[in-house]
């Protein structure tokens, strides 16, 4: 069972979610604004957050970005918006899953269970290796979740770090996009745009571009590899 924070301003929806999650033996706290959610997450350790986008004080998409600045807790977006481009942006910004309203309690339970399985598997069964990974001027410490380039600490998001560490652990090996989605995003399906956006951000922080790569090389139609600069 899990500790769940429900962030929802609609009292009817909020009450229904609390009732269902409590009946499923989860421990539930709930708030109606983004600022309350940030305060709760900063002081209490939750297993998962269910985040509505239509909040009265701050759009949920902005709240998601702020949450990602202080915690890696899994976030499931609950939204009436079904625009594919926005859903891709939310996943790129750190959402772990999303549900389009209206949704059934069975659908919510299935998504919640899947997110919790991935999160707990990462924490328990996929503990990062203790050794520091070094590739030329790159130094990556999986346990401290810290990466350096030529001695300077890189300011990476959670996904950027995971992507860099995964590729650096296989220097010179071309990794297919499907494998990146499965291993870094824990998704069996997805849009290549998700990977492209994160690669672009990562390249910028490594001081390179797709046209002039130093470490990250894309092989069109094949995959991505990380190797030392030549």
Z-matrix of the N, CA and C atoms (Angstrom, degrees):
N
C 1 1.456
C 2 1.522 1 109.61
N 3 1.316 2 117.42 1 162.04
C 4 1.462 3 119.99 2 -169.66
C 5 1.522 4 111.81 3 -131.27
N 6 1.333 5 113.29 4 161.09
C 7 1.458 6 121.57 5 172.42
C 8 1.526 7 107.35 6 -96.59
N 9 1.335 8 116.39 7 117.96
C 10 1.466 9 121.29 8 -171.25
C 11 1.525 10 110.66 9 -120.05
N 12 1.342 11 115.99 10 134.93
C 13 1.461 12 121.45 11 171.65
C 14 1.524 13 108.10 12 -106.24
N 15 1.322 14 116.65 13 121.11
C 16 1.460 15 122.19 14 176.68
C 17 1.518 16 108.43 15 -99.66
N 18 1.333 17 116.70 16 122.47
C 19 1.465 18 122.33 17 179.05
C 20 1.518 19 107.10 18 -113.02
N 21 1.334 20 116.06 19 99.79
C 22 1.469 21 122.15 20 -171.99
C 23 1.521 22 108.76 21 -154.03
N 24 1.346 23 116.78 22 127.89
C 25 1.467 24 119.31 23 -177.73
C 26 1.531 25 113.30 24 -91.83
N 27 1.330 26 117.46 25 -18.25
C 28 1.460 27 120.62 26 177.40
C 29 1.530 28 108.54 27 -76.40
N 30 1.324 29 116.46 28 114.57
C 31 1.457 30 120.53 29 -173.43
C 32 1.525 31 112.52 30 -62.98
N 33 1.335 32 116.77 31 -36.57
C 34 1.463 33 120.05 32 179.93
C 35 1.526 34 110.65 33 -65.25
N 36 1.334 35 116.10 34 -49.89
C 37 1.469 36 120.67 35 179.49
C 38 1.522 37 110.35 36 -62.97
N 39 1.322 38 115.19 37 -42.11
C 40 1.468 39 121.06 38 -179.21
C 41 1.529 40 111.02 39 -59.63
N 42 1.322 41 116.65 40 -46.60
C 43 1.465 42 121.17 41 -179.37
C 44 1.526 43 110.94 42 -64.00
N 45 1.319 44 116.51 43 -39.65
C 46 1.469 45 120.53 44 -179.90
C 47 1.531 46 110.54 45 -65.08
N 48 1.340 47 116.33 46 -42.76
C 49 1.469 48 120.16 47 179.26
C 50 1.528 49 110.73 48 -64.58
N 51 1.317 50 116.40 49 -44.35
C 52 1.469 51 120.23 50 179.39
C 53 1.524 52 110.48 51 -60.19
N 54 1.335 53 116.12 52 -45.18
C 55 1.459 54 120.30 53 -178.92
C 56 1.525 55 111.41 54 -62.15
N 57 1.333 56 116.37 55 -46.87
C 58 1.463 57 120.06 56 -178.51
C 59 1.527 58 111.46 57 -64.66
N 60 1.324 59 117.17 58 -45.93
C 61 1.466 60 120.53 59 -177.67
C 62 1.527 61 111.52 60 -66.84
N 63 1.314 62 116.06 61 -37.46
C 64 1.464 63 119.84 62 177.65
C 65 1.520 64 110.96 63 -66.32
N 66 1.339 65 117.25 64 -41.18
C 67 1.463 66 121.10 65 177.52
C 68 1.524 67 111.49 66 -63.50
N 69 1.342 68 116.05 67 -26.39
C 70 1.464 69 120.72 68 177.51
C 71 1.528 70 111.60 69 -86.57
N 72 1.344 71 116.07 70 10.76
C 73 1.471 72 123.63 71 175.25
C 74 1.524 73 114.48 72 74.50
N 75 1.335 74 117.21 73 17.21
C 76 1.459 75 120.20 74 174.16
C 77 1.530 76 109.47 75 -83.90
N 78 1.332 77 115.83 76 152.90
C 79 1.464 78 121.63 77 171.99
C 80 1.524 79 107.53 78 -90.31
N 81 1.318 80 117.28 79 124.39
C 82 1.466 81 120.69 80 -170.43
C 83 1.527 82 111.22 81 -123.07
N 84 1.325 83 115.31 82 133.12
C 85 1.461 84 122.83 83 165.95
C 86 1.523 85 106.41 84 -121.14
N 87 1.321 86 117.09 85 152.45
C 88 1.457 87 119.25 86 -177.97
C 89 1.523 88 111.00 87 -140.74
N 90 1.338 89 115.15 88 147.88
C 91 1.460 90 122.34 89 176.09
C 92 1.519 91 107.59 90 -139.85
N 93 1.342 92 115.83 91 164.14
C 94 1.456 93 119.80 92 -176.94
C 95 1.506 94 115.12 93 -113.39
N 96 1.351 95 117.85 94 0.00
C 97 1.463 96 120.64 95 -179.79
C 98 1.522 97 110.62 96 -135.27
N 99 1.327 98 115.02 97 162.26
C 100 1.459 99 120.65 98 179.40
C 101 1.528 100 111.52 99 -67.59
N 102 1.315 101 117.22 100 -41.26
C 103 1.466 102 120.00 101 -178.24
C 104 1.525 103 111.32 102 -65.00
N 105 1.341 104 116.30 103 -38.55
C 106 1.464 105 119.23 104 175.52
C 107 1.527 106 110.24 105 -63.19
N 108 1.328 107 116.83 106 -39.15
C 109 1.463 108 120.84 107 179.10
C 110 1.518 109 111.26 108 -62.29
N 111 1.323 110 116.73 109 -43.90
C 112 1.465 111 120.59 110 179.63
C 113 1.525 112 111.07 111 -62.61
N 114 1.328 113 115.99 112 -40.18
C 115 1.467 114 119.22 113 178.40
C 116 1.526 115 110.75 114 -65.00
N 117 1.331 116 116.46 115 -43.22
C 118 1.466 117 120.28 116 -179.62
C 119 1.529 118 110.85 117 -61.65
N 120 1.322 119 116.43 118 -48.21
C 121 1.464 120 120.98 119 -177.08
C 122 1.523 121 111.12 120 -64.99
N 123 1.328 122 116.97 121 -34.30
C 124 1.464 123 120.81 122 -179.17
C 125 1.524 124 112.17 123 -68.12
N 126 1.344 125 117.18 124 -24.29
C 127 1.463 126 120.02 125 -174.24
C 128 1.523 127 114.19 126 -113.18
N 129 1.331 128 117.20 127 -16.07
C 130 1.464 129 120.50 128 -176.01
C 131 1.529 130 109.12 129 -129.23
N 132 1.320 131 115.99 130 137.96
C 133 1.456 132 120.61 131 178.15
C 134 1.524 133 111.35 132 -85.95
N 135 1.335 134 116.63 133 110.58
C 136 1.464 135 121.41 134 178.17
C 137 1.523 136 109.74 135 -102.44
N 138 1.334 137 115.39 136 156.01
C 139 1.454 138 120.42 137 175.06
C 140 1.520 139 111.51 138 -86.71
N 141 1.343 140 116.79 139 -27.89
C 142 1.457 141 120.57 140 -179.53
C 143 1.527 142 109.22 141 -160.63
N 144 1.335 143 115.67 142 149.52
C 145 1.462 144 122.59 143 175.99
C 146 1.521 145 108.74 144 -118.57
N 147 1.340 146 116.51 145 131.38
C 148 1.465 147 121.58 146 172.45
C 149 1.520 148 106.54 147 -103.78
N 150 1.328 149 116.92 148 114.15
C 151 1.463 150 122.42 149 -168.11
C 152 1.526 151 112.14 150 -116.02
N 153 1.332 152 116.14 151 118.33
C 154 1.459 153 121.78 152 172.81
C 155 1.529 154 108.75 153 -78.06
N 156 1.334 155 117.44 154 149.43
C 157 1.463 156 120.27 155 179.18
C 158 1.522 157 112.98 156 -89.13
N 159 1.323 158 117.55 157 -29.52
C 160 1.469 159 120.63 158 -175.05
C 161 1.511 160 112.34 159 -89.49
N 162 1.313 161 117.36 160 65.31
C 163 1.466 162 121.53 161 -178.65
C 164 1.529 163 110.43 162 -90.08
N 165 1.328 164 118.69 163 151.99
C 166 1.464 165 120.91 164 -173.86
C 167 1.520 166 114.98 165 -73.25
N 168 1.335 167 117.98 166 -26.80
C 169 1.463 168 119.18 167 -174.99
C 170 1.527 169 113.99 168 -102.46
N 171 1.323 170 116.81 169 -24.04
C 172 1.458 171 120.09 170 -175.98
C 173 1.522 172 107.87 171 -159.00
N 174 1.326 173 116.90 172 136.88
C 175 1.455 174 119.35 173 177.83
C 176 1.521 175 109.97 174 -60.68
N 177 1.335 176 115.99 175 140.13
C 178 1.451 177 120.02 176 -176.95
C 179 1.511 178 114.03 177 -59.07
N 180 1.342 179 117.65 178 -30.41
C 181 1.463 180 120.26 179 178.38
C 182 1.532 181 110.73 180 -63.60
N 183 1.327 182 116.87 181 -39.85
C 184 1.467 183 120.31 182 176.54
C 185 1.520 184 110.18 183 -70.75
N 186 1.339 185 116.98 184 -37.35
C 187 1.463 186 120.62 185 177.43
C 188 1.525 187 110.42 186 -61.46
N 189 1.333 188 116.55 187 -38.54
C 190 1.464 189 120.72 188 178.14
C 191 1.528 190 110.82 189 -60.03
N 192 1.328 191 116.77 190 -45.98
C 193 1.463 192 119.99 191 179.63
C 194 1.525 193 111.11 192 -61.20
N 195 1.327 194 116.69 193 -39.76
C 196 1.463 195 120.45 194 179.50
C 197 1.527 196 110.70 195 -69.10
N 198 1.324 197 117.22 196 -38.60
C 199 1.466 198 120.42 197 175.93
C 200 1.517 199 110.75 198 -60.67
N 201 1.328 200 116.12 199 -42.90
C 202 1.461 201 119.63 200 -178.92
C 203 1.526 202 112.10 201 -65.52
N 204 1.322 203 116.43 202 -19.25
C 205 1.463 204 119.32 203 177.43
C 206 1.519 205 113.29 204 -76.27
N 207 1.349 206 116.98 205 -16.94
C 208 1.463 207 119.30 206 -175.86
C 209 1.529 208 113.55 207 -123.12
N 210 1.337 209 118.62 208 -10.97
C 211 1.459 210 119.03 209 -175.89
C 212 1.522 211 111.58 210 -156.64
N 213 1.344 212 115.64 211 155.48
C 214 1.457 213 121.98 212 174.48
C 215 1.528 214 111.40 213 -103.41
N 216 1.349 215 117.75 214 11.73
C 217 1.456 216 120.71 215 -178.14
C 218 1.533 217 110.26 216 -56.34
N 219 1.337 218 118.52 217 136.25
C 220 1.464 219 120.01 218 178.01
C 221 1.531 220 111.67 219 -59.36
N 222 1.336 221 116.04 220 138.51
C 223 1.469 222 121.84 221 -179.11
C 224 1.521 223 109.53 222 -124.16
N 225 1.329 224 115.51 223 124.64
C 226 1.462 225 121.76 224 173.16
C 227 1.529 226 107.68 225 -104.53
N 228 1.319 227 116.84 226 121.01
C 229 1.455 228 121.12 227 178.38
C 230 1.526 229 109.64 228 -81.68
N 231 1.334 230 116.80 229 131.56
C 232 1.465 231 122.29 230 174.22
C 233 1.522 232 107.17 231 -114.75
N 234 1.324 233 117.63 232 113.02
C 235 1.455 234 120.22 233 -170.77
C 236 1.522 235 112.73 234 -144.82
N 237 1.319 236 115.45 235 150.97
C 238 1.463 237 120.73 236 172.66
C 239 1.529 238 110.52 237 -87.25
N 240 1.330 239 116.37 238 -9.49
C 241 1.465 240 120.57 239 -179.42
C 242 1.529 241 109.45 240 -79.80
N 243 1.341 242 116.26 241 133.99
C 244 1.457 243 119.45 242 -178.73
C 245 1.526 244 112.21 243 -124.12
N 246 1.342 245 116.46 244 19.74
C 247 1.464 246 120.50 245 178.23
C 248 1.528 247 109.44 246 -70.38
N 249 1.334 248 116.50 247 123.05
C 250 1.460 249 120.52 248 -174.82
C 251 1.529 250 112.16 249 -61.76
N 252 1.334 251 117.29 250 -39.69
C 253 1.462 252 120.32 251 -179.37
C 254 1.524 253 110.82 252 -62.28
N 255 1.337 254 116.99 253 -39.48
C 256 1.458 255 119.69 254 179.44
C 257 1.523 256 111.03 255 -69.08
N 258 1.326 257 116.78 256 -38.34
C 259 1.462 258 120.02 257 178.23
C 260 1.522 259 110.22 258 -62.22
N 261 1.338 260 117.14 259 -41.47
C 262 1.464 261 120.62 260 177.04
C 263 1.529 262 110.73 261 -61.75
N 264 1.349 263 116.24 262 -41.91
C 265 1.474 264 119.58 263 178.51
C 266 1.521 265 110.75 264 -61.79
N 267 1.328 266 117.18 265 -41.68
C 268 1.464 267 120.64 266 -179.63
C 269 1.527 268 110.84 267 -63.48
N 270 1.324 269 117.18 268 -42.87
C 271 1.461 270 120.39 269 177.76
C 272 1.520 271 110.65 270 -65.21
N 273 1.324 272 116.70 271 -38.89
C 274 1.468 273 120.29 272 176.73
C 275 1.522 274 111.91 273 -65.25
N 276 1.327 275 116.46 274 -31.12
C 277 1.464 276 120.52 275 -178.51
C 278 1.528 277 112.73 276 -83.95
N 279 1.322 278 117.37 277 1.11
C 280 1.454 279 118.97 278 172.87
C 281 1.509 280 116.94 279 117.78
N 282 1.346 281 118.50 280 1.59
C 283 1.464 282 119.50 281 175.92
C 284 1.532 283 109.33 282 -67.47
N 285 1.313 284 116.19 283 143.79
C 286 1.463 285 120.51 284 -179.70
C 287 1.524 286 112.02 285 -93.03
N 288 1.327 287 116.52 286 -23.61
C 289 1.461 288 121.20 287 178.02
C 290 1.527 289 107.73 288 -167.53
N 291 1.330 290 115.98 289 172.26
C 292 1.466 291 119.42 290 178.13
C 293 1.519 292 109.76 291 -148.06
N 294 1.316 293 114.90 292 152.76
C 295 1.459 294 122.98 293 175.94
C 296 1.521 295 107.92 294 -128.39
N 297 1.326 296 116.75 295 134.61
C 298 1.456 297 120.97 296 177.80
C 299 1.520 298 109.39 297 -95.62
N 300 1.341 299 116.31 298 124.63
C 301 1.471 300 120.81 299 178.41
C 302 1.527 301 110.46 300 -73.40
N 303 1.337 302 117.68 301 146.63
C 304 1.466 303 126.48 302 -4.99
C 305 1.524 304 110.88 303 -79.57
N 306 1.330 305 117.17 304 147.32
C 307 1.452 306 120.81 305 177.98
C 308 1.526 307 108.71 306 -131.59
N 309 1.321 308 115.12 307 156.48
C 310 1.463 309 120.27 308 -178.63
C 311 1.524 310 109.77 309 -84.71
N 312 1.322 311 115.99 310 159.92
C 313 1.467 312 119.71 311 177.56
C 314 1.525 313 109.99 312 -65.47
N 315 1.335 314 117.32 313 -30.33
C 316 1.464 315 120.47 314 178.44
C 317 1.532 316 110.45 315 -66.56
N 318 1.340 317 115.41 316 -40.47
C 319 1.464 318 119.78 317 178.21
C 320 1.529 319 110.32 318 -64.22
N 321 1.317 320 116.36 319 -44.12
C 322 1.463 321 120.41 320 177.81
C 323 1.519 322 110.82 321 -60.32
N 324 1.323 323 117.69 322 -44.93
C 325 1.466 324 121.64 323 -179.17
C 326 1.520 325 111.23 324 -60.24
N 327 1.340 326 116.38 325 -42.11
C 328 1.458 327 120.28 326 -179.11
C 329 1.522 328 111.29 327 -65.43
N 330 1.333 329 116.95 328 -45.19
C 331 1.466 330 120.33 329 179.73
C 332 1.528 331 111.01 330 -65.83
N 333 1.336 332 116.28 331 -41.67
C 334 1.463 333 120.66 332 179.81
C 335 1.524 334 110.55 333 -62.21
N 336 1.315 335 116.86 334 -44.67
C 337 1.466 336 120.59 335 179.64
C 338 1.526 337 111.42 336 -62.63
N 339 1.338 338 116.90 337 -40.73
C 340 1.463 339 120.76 338 -179.45
C 341 1.529 340 111.04 339 -64.76
N 342 1.331 341 116.52 340 -43.92
C 343 1.472 342 120.40 341 179.58
C 344 1.523 343 110.35 342 -64.16
N 345 1.324 344 117.34 343 -42.61
C 346 1.464 345 120.76 344 179.68
C 347 1.523 346 111.40 345 -65.41
N 348 1.340 347 118.04 346 -38.42
C 349 1.467 348 120.75 347 177.84
C 350 1.516 349 110.62 348 -61.66
N 351 1.335 350 116.47 349 -45.19
C 352 1.467 351 119.30 350 -179.93
C 353 1.513 352 111.12 351 -64.50
N 354 1.336 353 116.37 352 -43.04
C 355 1.458 354 120.87 353 -178.25
C 356 1.518 355 111.42 354 -64.05
N 357 1.327 356 117.09 355 -44.53
C 358 1.465 357 120.50 356 -177.50
C 359 1.520 358 111.81 357 -72.95
N 360 1.326 359 116.82 358 -32.51
C 361 1.464 360 119.64 359 176.74
C 362 1.517 361 110.33 360 -65.23
N 363 1.340 362 116.20 361 -39.24
C 364 1.462 363 120.23 362 178.33
C 365 1.524 364 110.51 363 -65.64
N 366 1.338 365 116.47 364 -41.13
C 367 1.464 366 120.02 365 -177.37
C 368 1.519 367 112.68 366 -72.42
N 369 1.338 368 116.97 367 -37.53
C 370 1.454 369 119.87 368 -172.86
C 371 1.523 370 113.40 369 -100.33
N 372 1.331 371 115.84 370 -51.37
C 373 1.456 372 118.42 371 -171.85
C 374 1.502 373 114.89 372 -95.28
N 375 1.315 374 117.45 373 -13.14
C 376 1.465 375 119.60 374 -177.39
C 377 1.514 376 109.96 375 -121.56
N 378 1.311 377 115.74 376 43.13
C 379 1.458 378 119.79 377 179.59
C 380 1.516 379 110.20 378 -60.35
N 381 1.329 380 119.42 379 133.32
C 382 1.449 381 121.30 380 -175.66
C 383 1.521 382 111.83 381 -65.42
N 384 1.311 383 117.92 382 149.53
C 385 1.461 384 120.57 383 179.67
C 386 1.515 385 110.93 384 -64.60
N 387 1.322 386 115.31 385 153.65
C 388 1.463 387 119.64 386 -176.31
C 389 1.520 388 112.11 387 -79.93
N 390 1.334 389 117.17 388 -20.84
C 391 1.456 390 118.66 389 -175.32
C 392 1.524 391 111.15 390 -73.99
N 393 1.302 392 115.62 391 148.94
C 394 1.461 393 121.88 392 174.86
C 395 1.523 394 108.58 393 -83.23
N 396 1.315 395 116.79 394 132.77
C 397 1.464 396 121.90 395 179.73
C 398 1.520 397 108.36 396 -91.51
N 399 1.315 398 116.51 397 129.36
C 400 1.465 399 120.56 398 179.55
C 401 1.523 400 109.54 399 -126.82
N 402 1.315 401 115.34 400 127.71
C 403 1.459 402 122.16 401 175.29
C 404 1.518 403 106.46 402 -134.37
N 405 1.337 404 116.20 403 103.42
C 406 1.466 405 121.82 404 -175.48
C 407 1.535 406 109.31 405 53.08
N 408 1.338 407 117.84 406 -121.68
C 409 1.465 408 120.34 407 -177.66
C 410 1.512 409 114.61 408 -82.07
N 411 1.341 410 117.33 409 -1.76
C 412 1.460 411 121.32 410 178.60
C 413 1.523 412 111.07 411 -88.38
N 414 1.317 413 116.11 412 136.61
C 415 1.461 414 122.52 413 175.25
C 416 1.523 415 107.45 414 -133.24
N 417 1.343 416 116.88 415 122.83
C 418 1.458 417 121.46 416 -174.58
C 419 1.526 418 109.35 417 -127.17
N 420 1.323 419 115.93 418 120.39
C 421 1.462 420 122.65 419 179.42
C 422 1.531 421 108.55 420 -106.43
N 423 1.346 422 118.65 421 101.26
C 424 1.469 423 120.70 422 -176.37
C 425 1.521 424 113.69 423 -63.92
N 426 1.321 425 118.84 424 -34.89
C 427 1.454 426 120.47 425 -178.41
C 428 1.523 427 111.83 426 -70.23
N 429 1.304 428 117.00 427 -42.59
C 430 1.470 429 121.01 428 178.25
C 431 1.520 430 111.56 429 -84.21
N 432 1.342 431 116.13 430 -9.14
C 433 1.463 432 122.22 431 -176.83
C 434 1.522 433 110.21 432 51.70
N 435 1.316 434 113.61 433 52.15
C 436 1.458 435 120.27 434 -179.82
C 437 1.523 436 109.30 435 -131.43
N 438 1.328 437 115.54 436 135.72
C 439 1.458 438 121.20 437 178.12
C 440 1.524 439 109.79 438 -125.17
N 441 1.326 440 115.62 439 141.56
C 442 1.460 441 121.01 440 178.89
C 443 1.522 442 109.32 441 -127.96
N 444 1.317 443 115.07 442 146.97
C 445 1.457 444 122.17 443 173.93
C 446 1.514 445 108.25 444 -124.11
N 447 1.318 446 116.00 445 116.03
C 448 1.471 447 122.00 446 -177.95
C 449 1.530 448 111.13 447 52.57
N 450 1.341 449 116.03 448 39.78
C 451 1.459 450 121.18 449 176.12
C 452 1.512 451 115.23 450 87.36
N 453 1.335 452 118.07 451 -8.29
C 454 1.467 453 121.48 452 -179.70
C 455 1.524 454 109.15 453 -100.48
N 456 1.342 455 116.81 454 132.50
C 457 1.449 456 121.66 455 -179.56
C 458 1.531 457 110.27 456 -69.45
N 459 1.324 458 116.34 457 132.95
C 460 1.458 459 121.60 458 178.59
C 461 1.525 460 110.01 459 -90.30
N 462 1.311 461 116.32 460 135.63
C 463 1.463 462 122.10 461 177.96
C 464 1.527 463 108.06 462 -90.91
N 465 1.337 464 116.49 463 92.94
C 466 1.457 465 121.72 464 -173.97
C 467 1.526 466 111.18 465 -112.11
N 468 1.330 467 115.45 466 146.26
C 469 1.452 468 119.80 467 170.97
C 470 1.525 469 108.62 468 -74.99
N 471 1.329 470 116.39 469 172.65
C 472 1.459 471 120.51 470 179.89
C 473 1.520 472 111.48 471 -58.50
N 474 1.327 473 117.37 472 -47.78
C 475 1.462 474 120.60 473 -177.97
C 476 1.527 475 111.23 474 -67.71
N 477 1.324 476 116.83 475 -39.73
C 478 1.459 477 119.78 476 178.85
C 479 1.520 478 110.62 477 -61.02
N 480 1.335 479 116.79 478 -42.99
C 481 1.460 480 119.58 479 179.06
C 482 1.521 481 110.71 480 -64.26
N 483 1.335 482 116.67 481 -46.38
C 484 1.463 483 120.21 482 -178.85
C 485 1.521 484 111.14 483 -60.67
N 486 1.324 485 116.35 484 -41.50
C 487 1.465 486 120.77 485 179.49
C 488 1.519 487 111.04 486 -64.74
N 489 1.332 488 116.68 487 -46.00
C 490 1.462 489 120.96 488 -179.84
C 491 1.527 490 110.84 489 -63.57
N 492 1.336 491 117.12 490 -45.23
C 493 1.466 492 120.62 491 -178.06
C 494 1.526 493 110.99 492 -64.71
N 495 1.338 494 116.56 493 -39.62
C 496 1.464 495 119.73 494 -179.38
C 497 1.526 496 110.57 495 -63.56
N 498 1.331 497 116.74 496 -46.01
C 499 1.462 498 120.35 497 -179.45
C 500 1.520 499 111.90 498 -69.60
N 501 1.349 500 116.60 499 -39.24
C 502 1.466 501 119.99 500 -179.08
C 503 1.518 502 111.83 501 -67.34
N 504 1.334 503 116.64 502 -27.07
C 505 1.459 504 120.11 503 177.19
C 506 1.516 505 112.91 504 -72.82
N 507 1.342 506 116.75 505 -6.97
C 508 1.466 507 122.73 506 179.24
C 509 1.525 508 109.22 507 -132.82
N 510 1.321 509 118.69 508 56.46
C 511 1.475 510 120.82 509 -174.45
C 512 1.525 511 111.86 510 -58.58
N 513 1.337 512 114.66 511 131.71
C 514 1.451 513 120.23 512 177.91
C 515 1.511 514 114.72 513 83.58
N 516 1.346 515 117.33 514 -6.68
C 517 1.467 516 121.02 515 -178.35
C 518 1.525 517 109.42 516 -94.63
N 519 1.326 518 116.94 517 129.68
C 520 1.456 519 121.09 518 177.44
C 521 1.535 520 108.27 519 -79.07
N 522 1.335 521 115.96 520 120.70
C 523 1.464 522 121.91 521 -177.99
C 524 1.525 523 108.37 522 -105.43
N 525 1.315 524 116.53 523 125.25
C 526 1.462 525 121.43 524 -179.94
C 527 1.525 526 110.41 525 -67.78
N 528 1.318 527 116.50 526 150.40
C 529 1.465 528 121.46 527 -179.47
C 530 1.525 529 110.92 528 -61.24
N 531 1.319 530 117.15 529 -36.64
C 532 1.465 531 120.33 530 178.92
C 533 1.526 532 110.44 531 -61.25
N 534 1.330 533 116.62 532 -38.47
C 535 1.464 534 120.25 533 178.67
C 536 1.523 535 110.65 534 -69.38
N 537 1.337 536 117.70 535 -38.23
C 538 1.464 537 120.35 536 177.24
C 539 1.519 538 110.84 537 -62.19
N 540 1.327 539 116.89 538 -42.97
C 541 1.468 540 119.83 539 178.01
C 542 1.522 541 111.01 540 -60.91
N 543 1.336 542 116.08 541 -41.24
C 544 1.459 543 120.17 542 -177.35
C 545 1.522 544 111.88 543 -71.75
N 546 1.333 545 117.83 544 -41.97
C 547 1.459 546 121.01 545 -172.13
C 548 1.528 547 113.37 546 -88.95
N 549 1.318 548 117.92 547 -36.82
C 550 1.466 549 121.21 548 -176.81
C 551 1.523 550 111.20 549 -92.46
N 552 1.333 551 116.41 550 -42.71
C 553 1.475 552 120.58 551 -178.18
C 554 1.533 553 112.52 552 -97.18
N 555 1.345 554 117.70 553 -8.63
C 556 1.469 555 122.38 554 -175.65
C 557 1.526 556 111.53 555 52.42
N 558 1.332 557 115.20 556 43.39
C 559 1.465 558 121.44 557 178.83
C 560 1.517 559 108.77 558 -125.52
N 561 1.321 560 115.90 559 137.24
C 562 1.462 561 120.01 560 178.25
C 563 1.525 562 111.94 561 -85.34
N 564 1.327 563 116.04 562 -8.93
C 565 1.460 564 120.68 563 178.56
C 566 1.529 565 107.54 564 -147.63
N 567 1.323 566 115.61 565 164.70
C 568 1.455 567 119.00 566 178.47
C 569 1.514 568 110.82 567 165.80
N 570 1.314 569 115.17 568 177.61
C 571 1.459 570 122.64 569 -178.09
C 572 1.520 571 108.89 570 -98.23
N 573 1.349 572 116.57 571 136.47
C 574 1.464 573 119.96 572 177.23
C 575 1.517 574 111.88 573 -58.11
N 576 1.351 575 116.49 574 -23.16
C 577 1.456 576 120.13 575 -179.75
C 578 1.528 577 111.22 576 -60.61
N 579 1.329 578 116.42 577 -33.76
C 580 1.459 579 120.33 578 177.98
C 581 1.522 580 110.82 579 -57.95
N 582 1.324 581 116.83 580 -47.30
C 583 1.464 582 121.49 581 179.50
C 584 1.520 583 110.66 582 -68.22
N 585 1.327 584 116.61 583 -43.93
C 586 1.468 585 120.56 584 -178.16
C 587 1.525 586 111.84 585 -59.75
N 588 1.331 587 116.86 586 -41.76
C 589 1.463 588 120.42 587 -179.71
C 590 1.522 589 110.26 588 -63.18
N 591 1.325 590 117.59 589 -46.15
C 592 1.459 591 120.47 590 -178.61
C 593 1.531 592 111.93 591 -68.35
N 594 1.326 593 116.78 592 -36.17
C 595 1.461 594 119.64 593 175.44
C 596 1.522 595 110.77 594 -63.50
N 597 1.338 596 116.10 595 -40.47
C 598 1.457 597 120.26 596 179.13
C 599 1.523 598 111.24 597 -61.89
N 600 1.342 599 116.54 598 -46.97
C 601 1.462 600 120.16 599 178.80
C 602 1.524 601 111.08 600 -62.91
N 603 1.335 602 115.92 601 -40.83
C 604 1.461 603 120.76 602 -178.47
C 605 1.523 604 110.31 603 -66.42
N 606 1.318 605 117.13 604 -42.17
C 607 1.465 606 120.29 605 178.28
C 608 1.531 607 111.01 606 -60.15
N 609 1.331 608 115.38 607 -41.28
C 610 1.464 609 119.65 608 -179.76
C 611 1.526 610 110.40 609 -59.33
N 612 1.324 611 116.62 610 -41.20
C 613 1.467 612 120.63 611 -177.97
C 614 1.537 613 111.82 612 -75.82
N 615 1.339 614 115.58 613 -20.71
C 616 1.466 615 119.32 614 175.97
C 617 1.524 616 111.60 615 -90.34
N 618 1.332 617 116.30 616 0.16
C 619 1.462 618 120.01 617 177.78
C 620 1.509 619 113.67 618 74.42
N 621 1.323 620 116.98 619 35.26
C 622 1.452 621 120.43 620 -179.47
C 623 1.519 622 110.15 621 -139.41
N 624 1.326 623 116.55 622 174.68
C 625 1.457 624 122.24 623 175.98
C 626 1.524 625 108.61 624 -133.64
N 627 1.327 626 115.87 625 168.31
C 628 1.459 627 119.72 626 177.93
C 629 1.520 628 110.67 627 -64.00
N 630 1.349 629 116.46 628 -34.07
C 631 1.467 630 120.47 629 179.61
C 632 1.527 631 111.62 630 -73.27
N 633 1.348 632 116.43 631 -31.55
C 634 1.468 633 121.11 632 -179.92
C 635 1.528 634 109.36 633 -129.26
N 636 1.338 635 117.05 634 73.41
C 637 1.463 636 120.12 635 -177.34
C 638 1.523 637 112.16 636 -74.82
N 639 1.325 638 115.54 637 147.30
C 640 1.468 639 121.29 638 171.36
C 641 1.525 640 110.39 639 -106.80
N 642 1.330 641 115.45 640 -51.44
C 643 1.459 642 121.40 641 -178.02
C 644 1.534 643 112.88 642 -110.96
N 645 1.322 644 116.39 643 -42.46
C 646 1.463 645 120.82 644 -172.81
C 647 1.527 646 111.11 645 -97.00
N 648 1.315 647 115.42 646 119.62
C 649 1.467 648 120.89 647 -176.81
C 650 1.522 649 109.65 648 -121.53
N 651 1.331 650 116.07 649 126.45
C 652 1.458 651 121.64 650 178.74
C 653 1.523 652 109.39 651 -100.67
N 654 1.314 653 116.20 652 127.88
C 655 1.454 654 122.07 653 174.96
C 656 1.524 655 106.93 654 -105.04
N 657 1.307 656 116.09 655 106.66
C 658 1.460 657 121.40 656 -172.16
C 659 1.521 658 110.82 657 -55.13
N 660 1.326 659 114.97 658 129.29
C 661 1.447 660 121.07 659 178.51
C 662 1.518 661 114.62 660 78.36
N 663 1.343 662 116.61 661 -1.69
C 664 1.463 663 120.13 662 -177.95
C 665 1.524 664 111.06 663 -118.72
N 666 1.339 665 116.63 664 -60.45
C 667 1.456 666 119.59 665 -179.02
C 668 1.513 667 112.70 666 165.14
N 669 1.328 668 116.24 667 -152.44
C 670 1.472 669 122.91 668 -175.06
C 671 1.520 670 108.76 669 -132.12
N 672 1.335 671 115.95 670 144.23
C 673 1.455 672 119.47 671 174.07
C 674 1.511 673 110.24 672 -137.88
N 675 1.326 674 116.22 673 153.45
C 676 1.445 675 122.70 674 174.56
C 677 1.520 676 107.63 675 -115.29
N 678 1.314 677 115.81 676 129.47
C 679 1.457 678 120.27 677 177.50
C 680 1.519 679 109.89 678 -148.49
N 681 1.338 680 117.81 679 159.36
C 682 1.462 681 120.63 680 -178.08
C 683 1.522 682 111.79 681 -62.03
N 684 1.326 683 117.18 682 149.11
C 685 1.475 684 119.89 683 175.78
C 686 1.517 685 110.37 684 -60.83
N 687 1.302 686 115.00 685 146.00
C 688 1.475 687 119.45 686 179.84
C 689 1.514 688 111.38 687 -90.70
